[in-house]
């Protein structure tokens, strides 16, 4: 049975009622925020700060949507030369620096990072020694940034393909993407 109140229809079934109630509450909360000045829920903003790495295809470096900042997968590319850094440790560090630089254009700081996804390319057998070496380097960089924690959440994905090659012609092996939360004023 459906009961209509204004523009909102409520389903009265036991299986959907809890989900619908929560969904209705969330939508009501979001619509109450509106798009008024000072609200977090204005138009989506594509990020392309001057001095950042250059996109290699049809994708945005990052996007700000409400209080969230989503940074695309960043490789360890030197933004001055637009070339991949050769040393793996420096490459991982540069990928984080690239991510933080783009997020800063939307008002985010490293402390605002809530989640990362790390992509590591490694050949069979999988996971390989390279996979574990790069994961250790990622751990070291995170510790340099955040000390003994707390750390942003992280998912590490091993895969056999990744975009790009380094200056030696080797296929790139590391990429990090992140989500930041920037509270409203």
N, C-alpha and C positions, 0 to 999 in steps of 0.2 A: 504494500500500500504506500502511496506517495501523498504527503501532505504538503501543500504549498503555502508559504508565508512570504508575501512580497515576491522578491526575485529568487528566493532560496527554496529549493525543494529538499525535503528531508525524507529519507527512506526509513521506513519502520520495519527493518528486518534484523534479526539478531546477529547475523553474520557480518553485515555491512555497517551496522550502527556505530560500533566503536571507531572504525576507520573513517567513516564519514564525519563523525563528530570531530575527530582530531583534524581532518582535512578542512572542514568548515571553519574551525577555530583558527587554523593557520592562515587560511585565505582572508578571514575577517581581520586578523591582526595585520597582515600585509597590506590590505586595502586601506586600513586605518592610517597607515604610514603615509600613503599618497606619494605625490611627486612634488610636494611643496618645497620651497627653498629651505635648505637645512636637512631635508629628508635624505636618507640613504638610497631611496628607491627612485632615482632619476634615470635618465637615459644611459644606455650602455656606452662605455667609452673604450675605444681601441687604443692601445698604448704603443707608441713608437717614439720614445725619447731620443733627442739628438745625442749622439755619442754611443748609442747602443749598437750591438751587432746588427747586421743587415739580414732580413729574412731571405731564405734561399728559394722561396716559392710563394704561393698565394696563401699565406697565413699571417696572423697577427702575432707580434711578440708577446702581447698580453692583453687582457681585457678586464676592465673594472665594471662590475655589475653589483649595484647596491654596496654593501659593506665588504664585498669579496673582491679579491684581485686574483685572477687566474693567469699564471705565467706559462707560456708554451714550453715545451721541452728545450732546455738550453744545453748546448754543447760547449766544450771548453775552447771557444773561439776568442782570440784576441780582437777586441773591437777596433783597435787602431789599424791592424793589418788585415782583418777579417779572415785570418787563417787559423786553423786548429793548432793549439799548443801541443808540442810533441811530447814532453814529459807527462806521464800519466798523472802524477800527483799534482802538478801545476795545472793540468787540464781539468781535473775535478774541481780544484779551487776556483779556476776561472769560470767554470760553468755556474757555480754558486754566486760568484761576483756578478756575472751577467744577469742572473735571475734577480738578485737584490737590486741591481741598478734599475732594471725595468720596473720592478715593484715600487721603488722609491718615487717614480714618476706619478704614482697614484697615492702617495702618502704613506706607503707601507715601509716598515723597518724589519730587520731580521727577526726581532722578537714577535712580530705579527704573523710569522709563518706558522700555519697550523698543520700542513700536510705536504709531503713530497712523494713523488713517484720517481724512482731511479730506474733507468733502463741501462742494462749492461749487455753488450754483445760478447758472446763467447762461442767458440766452435765446439763441436762434439769431441770427446764425451762431455755431456752437459750435466751439471755445471762443471766448468773447467777450472784450472788453477787461475787463469786470468779473471774469471768471474769473482773468485774469492779475494784476489789481490785488489781488484777495483772496489769491491765492497769494503775492504779494510781501509782503502784510501778515502772512501766516502765517510766512513766512521771517523777517521782522523780529522777531516775537514769539519765535520759536524762538531767534534769536540773542540776544535780551535774556535769555532763560532760561539758555541753554547756552553763551553766549559763542561762541568759535570752534569749538566741538564737543569731543568727538564728539556727534553728534545721534542721537536715537532714529530708527529707520526710519520712513518715512512713505509712505503711498499717498494720492494726491490724486485724487478722483473728481469729475468735472463732471457735473451732471445738470440736468434742467429742472424738477424739482419738489423742494421741501423743506418740511418741516413749519413752520407758523406764519407770523405777520406781525409787523412791527415797529410801534411806536407811531404811525407815519405811515400805517399801512395797507399798507405795501409788504411783499411776500412776503420772508421771511427768506432769507438768501443763504449762511450759513456754519454749519458744525457740525463738531466734532472729537470723536472717540472714541479711547480709548487702552487699552493693555494694560500693566500694571505687573508687575514681579517683586519679591516681598518674600521674601528668603531666610528659611529656618527658623531659629529660635533654636538 
